[in-house]
Amino acid sequence: MLSLIRRGLLLAPLFLACVAAAPAPDPGQPQYDAEGRMQFPADYRTWVFLSSGLNMSYSPDKAMADHDMFGNTFVPAAAYAVFQKTGHWPDKTVILLENRGGTGQGSINRRGLFQTTQYMGAEAHVKDDARFRGGWAFFAFDAAGAPAREIPHAASCYACHQQHAAVDTTFVQFYPTLLPTATRLKTLSPSYLAESAPSSGH
Ligand code: HEC
C-alpha cells in the first residue's frame, strides 16, 4: 500500500511533465527546433490559397531569368479568418510563398504556361511578437522538408517589405481576396497609400 502510494507520487509528476512537454503542435503555427530554426510547414498545401505570381521581379536592372517560375502563396485558415475580420494578421501567422517551375510544353497544351512538379524553394514570412524584432521574420526553405534559419534583419527582404507592402509588411496588394478587406477596414499602410495615390484616380 505504502509502496503504491509512493510509486503514485513518483509517477504523477513524471506523467504531468510528459503531458506538459508534448502539447499537440498546431500545424498552422510556426514550430522551431532546438537551434531556433523554423520547421518546414509540411501541410501548407492544405492552407488557404492567396494567389499566384508568374515571373514576378522587383529589380529593373536584372535580366529576365531563362526559366519560368510561379510563386504560390498560402496562409493557414485560422489566420486568414482573422484577417478577413480585422484587416490585420494575428500573432503566429505563417505566410508561405512556394516557388514552382512553369512550362508551356506538355500534354495537350498549345498556349500559355502551367505549373510543373519542380519545387524551386519556398519562403516563409512569420509573425511571432515575442520572438522577432519588429514582430516579423523571414525564412528560406531551399529543400522542402528541411528546417530553415531566420534571415538576418539587415537583409533586403525586410526593407522592401517594410517600405512597399500594403498591410503589416505583407504584400496584400497582390492578394485579391485580401485587398478589398484591408481597403474597407482601412488597414492599408501609409507608405502603400502614398505610393499608390497617383493611379487611384480611375
Ligand atoms: C524589392 C522588394 C522585395 C524584396 C527585396 C523581397 N520581397 Fe518578398 N515580396 C515582394 C512582393 C512584391 C511580394 C508579393 C508578390 C509575390 O507573392 O511574389 C512578396 C511576397 C513575399 C512573401 C509572401 C508573404 C508576404 O509577405 O506577402 C514572402 C514569404 C516573401 N516575399 C519573402 C521574401 C524574402 C525571404 C526576401 C528576402 C530574401 C524577400 N521576400 C525580399 C517584394 C520583395
Boltz pocket constraint, residues with backbone or C-beta under 6 A from the ligand:
constraints:
  - pocket:
      binder: B
      contacts: [[A, 53], [A, 56], [A, 58], [A, 59], [A, 71], [A, 73], [A, 95], [A, 96], [A, 97], [A, 123], [A, 124], [A, 125], [A, 138], [A, 139], [A, 140], [A, 151], [A, 155], [A, 156], [A, 157], [A, 158], [A, 160], [A, 161], [A, 169], [A, 170], [A, 171], [A, 172], [A, 174]]
      max_distance: 6.0
